[in-house]
Amino acid sequence: MTERVAVLGSGIAGAAAALRLAQGGVAPVWISGAPRQGFKPGEHLGAAALSLLKALGSDTLLRAEVHREAHGTYSAWGSALLGERNAIVQLEGAPVVLDRCAFEAALSAQAIAAGVQQIQRDVVDVRVEDQAWRLDLGDGAVTASFVFDATGRKALVASKFSRRFQADRLTCQYAIFDAPNGITPRPVTLIEAEERGWWYLSVLADRRAVVNFYTDADLPGFENSALAQQAARTKAISAFLSDYDYQTCGPTRRIAANSTWIAPAIGAGWTAIGDAAAAFDPLSSHGMTTALWTAIEATEAFLARDRKQMQAYAESVAQGVQDYLIDRTRVYAQEQRWRDSPFWARRGKRHHPDDIQAAAI
Ligand SMILES: Cc1cc2nc3c(=O)[nH]c(=O)nc-3n(C[C@H](O)[C@H](O)[C@H](O)COP(=O)(O)OP(=O)(O)OC[C@H]3O[C@@H](n4cnc5c(N)ncnc54)[C@H](O)[C@@H]3O)c2cc1C
């Protein structure tokens, strides 16, 4: 059978993998999912991603006016006082606040220009038939000898053929705010902890602000329509919203933000990349960097036809998850004001291998 490689999923991991494979001379079929409209949350691109984008030849995409450099992040975490983390001390360059949809569209266009064949359909079923993958698209099918699973937390292939783990049930409610008075707001990112979870606000390049509230899906939350009223109970975030007369300009939406991972992240004829391999708490700002890193590492191992390199990739993902879980506990432990409330008490516990086994789903 002739070699046919498929990449599933149109996020950053899928686009980067499709692009890298084409650059390496193996243009894949990219089944990128049915087109979806609307805002995609997750805009803070960490500085560590800059060298990865350079390796892909994609760093110039960040110069588009729809993105902005992120020079100031302030957080009220562990105290009501806002602390500043300034980007000028980061020698690799400033983090970037992205227009996610625009960035993903530009990366996709680069992959297509490199020779990738894109099919904008959802894979509805996947199975192995005659030692090849059969990817069912509903009214047709694609066969492939190797699959890169970049379908995000869904992990369409990986969750079927490997074990999936979950460390928490974090969920995010978010809404977009606009400032009708025309004043240019300070381009900041704010993080603020409270008893039930934590808040995040980031000013986008077009002056709108995205506001997120994070808590656990099984804890009492609030009605979606109440996000603006609930934001008014915060200190730093509500002060910022009222300084610029920000008003909600779209519905409140909810999206999963839990920590999940697949172990091992590779198997016979497949590898998981991006959130399909390991999805982190957005507090870490690691998600997009990990999506790029896993896409590059896994495609390099594939292009080298090196099983040991692919195995080393899976081990690096597993080690990265262990390191992340330790860091996550330490970061949440910095907030002690509500340590008896369910959200914070859960995060005070240390993870060790037994917990992780118990968390398998
Ligand atoms: C609320 C929130 C805020 C975040 N904030 C940040 C942040 O500030 N900084 C940061 O670095 N990270 C952040 N993240 C994490 C970051 O968004 C993810 O890590 C990143 O999107 C992972 O990229 P991906 O390509 O692996 O997956 P995704 O972006 O989830 O893409 C998966 C793709 O697979 C497609 N797909 C799914 N099922 C199928 C199917 N059956 N067939 C075909 N295609 C399919 C989907 O349509 C989607 O396009 C945030 C996440 C959340 C939830």
The ligand as an ORCA input file, in Angstrom:
! r2SCAN-3c Opt
* xyz 0 1
  C     -10.874     28.618     28.012
  C      -9.509     28.263     27.540
  C      -8.495     29.222     27.578
  C      -7.216     28.890     27.137
  N      -6.240     29.847     27.190
  C      -4.999     29.558     26.700
  C      -3.993     30.570     26.655
  O      -4.218     31.730     27.013
  N      -2.770     30.216     26.170
  C      -2.489     28.948     25.724
  O      -1.357     28.680     25.275
  N      -3.443     27.987     25.751
  C      -4.670     28.269     26.218
  N      -5.643     27.305     26.221
  C      -5.311     25.969     25.690
  C      -5.243     25.991     24.168
  O      -6.393     26.615     23.641
  C      -5.128     24.541     23.678
  O      -4.047     23.937     24.322
  C      -4.941     24.489     22.169
  O      -6.105     24.941     21.517
  C      -4.628     23.071     21.717
  O      -4.608     23.036     20.322
  P      -5.016     21.708     19.571
  O      -4.767     21.985     18.128
  O      -4.354     20.556     20.191
  O      -6.561     21.496     19.864
  P      -7.834     22.370     19.492
  O      -7.504     23.800     19.370
  O      -8.882     21.963     20.478
  O      -8.253     21.847     18.058
  C      -8.827     20.579     17.885
  C      -9.474     20.540     16.523
  O      -9.941     19.232     16.251
  C     -11.149     19.349     15.538
  N     -11.908     18.115     15.698
  C     -12.505     17.630     16.811
  N     -13.155     16.493     16.532
  C     -12.936     16.230     15.219
  C     -13.356     15.196     14.346
  N     -14.129     14.217     14.782
  N     -12.947     15.236     13.054
  C     -12.144     16.233     12.599
  N     -11.732     17.264     13.396
  C     -12.129     17.251     14.681
  C     -11.851     20.548     16.175
  O     -12.793     21.073     15.317
  C     -10.674     21.468     16.400
  O     -10.466     22.289     15.278
  C      -6.938     27.592     26.656
  C      -7.940     26.624     26.627
  C      -9.214     26.960     27.067
  C     -10.291     25.905     27.023
*
